């Protein structure tokens, strides 16, 4: 085994080996300074978050495939029905009009049936849910990064925006009450 390792290392000069070990030694020291330290403390948490994100994205892809498969099947069915209902030759203006009507009816029937089906409701519900899961996973990672960099998180910004809206409302109400009082004072004098 030791001979195998020596054979693998024979392609490197001593200087290259020293540079490589020096580089990795420097990299190992990086987390002790700046924001890298904060990131390094949460490495396992980040790894779990990204594994979760990968799982959720795989689930999203599966649900999107199911959704698009339903739409594709419905489209194919509508096209087939259009071809069956439509005139075989498009010679006159009436033939084109009949083709248009046949297409509208076929697509309307096919997609109305699809959208009313329990299968579509189930597939679309799963798709929408997995989209929200991806959004939540990304939001969680972004919030963790914001905290690490000592920046306000989205939830904190949302809270600040609510407070600002409430303050604006209060100031507007105060202005109105002052205008009413000033108007009443002028009327009495």
N, C-alpha and C positions, 0 to 999 in steps of 0.2 A: 504494500500500500504506500509506504514511504517512497519507494522507487517510482511509483506512478505519479505522485505529487511532484517529485523532482523532475520527471520528464515533462510534466505540464509547465513547470516554471522555467525550464531551460530556454524557452523562446523569449524570455524577458531578461534584459540586462539588470545588473544590480541597481543602476541609477534609475531605471524605469520602475523597478520595484519600490525603491525608496520614495520616488515621486508619488506613486499610487498610494502607498501607505500614508504618506504625509497628507495627501489630499483628503483621504477618508478620515484621518485624525482631525483635520481642520473642520470637516463637515460635522463630525461628532461634537465638536466644541460649539458649533453654531447655536444650538438651542439655548445656550446659557446667556445669550444677549438678544435684546430687542423683542419683537413680536414672535419670533420663532420659539422662544421659551414658552410662551403661553400656548402656542399651537402644539408644541411637543408634549405638554402635559395632557392634552386631550386627544392624543393620537388614537388610542383604542376606541374612544367614543366616536371620533370621526370615521374610523374604519367601520364601526357598526352602522353609523348613519349612511355611509356610502353603500354598504352591503344592502341595507334596507332600501335605499334609493334604487339600486340595481334590481332588486326583487320586485319593487313596485312598478318600475319601468317595464320589466318583462311581463308583468301582469297587464299593464296598459297595452302593450303590443298585442298580447293574446286577445284582449277585449276589442281592440281596434280591428284586428283581423276578422273576428266574428262579425263585427258591425259592417265592415266593408264587404264581407262575403254575402251578408243578407242583402245589402244594397245592390251588389253586382248581380245576384241571382234574380232579384226583382226587376232590375233593368233588362236583363236578358229575357225574362218572361214577357215583359211589356213589349220589347222589340219583336218577339215571336208573334205575340197577339196582333201587333200592328201589321205585320206582314200577312197574317191570315185574314185580317179584316179589310185591309187596304185593297184598292183596285190593282190588278196585276200589271196593267200598263198605264203610264201617266202620259196621256196624250192631250186631253182637253183641260181647260181650267177647272171644270167640275171634278175631274179625276184628282187633281192636286188638292182641291178642297175636301174631297172625300178621304184622301190620304191624311190630310191634316186632322180631320175629325177623328179618324180611326186611331191615329197616334195619340191624340189628346185623351180619348176614351180609354185606350189600352193602358197608358201611363197612369192616368187618374185611378183606374180600377186597381192596377197592380200595387201602386204605392199606398193607396188608401187601405187596401187589405194588409199590406205590410205594417203600416203605422198603427193599425187597430189590433194587430196580433199580439198575444201575450209573449211570444218569443222575442219580438222586437222590443217590447217594454223591458223584458229581462236583460237583453243584450245591451240596450242603451243605458239602462240603470247601472249595469256593471261598468260600462265604458265611462260614464260620468263619474262614478265613484272612484274609479282608478285614476282619472284625471285629477280629481281632488286630492287623492293620496299622494300623487307625484308632486303636486303643488305644495302640500303640507310638508313633505320630506325636504324639498328644496328650501322652503321657508325656514324650516328648523335649522338647516345647515347655514343659511344666510344669517339667521339671528345669532347662532353660535359664533360665527365669524365676526359679526358686529360687536358682540360683547367682548370677544378676545381683543379686538382692536380698539376697544373703549369708545365705540361709536353707538349712537342710539339705535336700538333695534326697531323693527317695523311696528311692533306692538307699542313700544314707547312713543314712536312718532304718531301713531294713530291716537294714542291717549292725549298727546299734546295738541293735535288737531281738534279733538273733541273739546278740550279746554278752551282753545282759541275760539271755536264756534260759540261756545257758551258765553265767553267774555264779550264777543261781538253782540250777541243777543242781549246781554245785560246792558251794554253801553247804549244800544239802540233803544231799549226800553227806558233807560234813564233820560236820554235825549227827548223822547216823546213826552215823558212826564214833566220835564223842565219846560218844554214848549207849551204844554197845556197850562202849567202854572203861570208862565209868562203871559200867555194869552188871557188868562183869567185876571191877572194883575192889571193888565192894560185896560181890560173891559171895566174894571171897577174904578179906575182913575179917570 
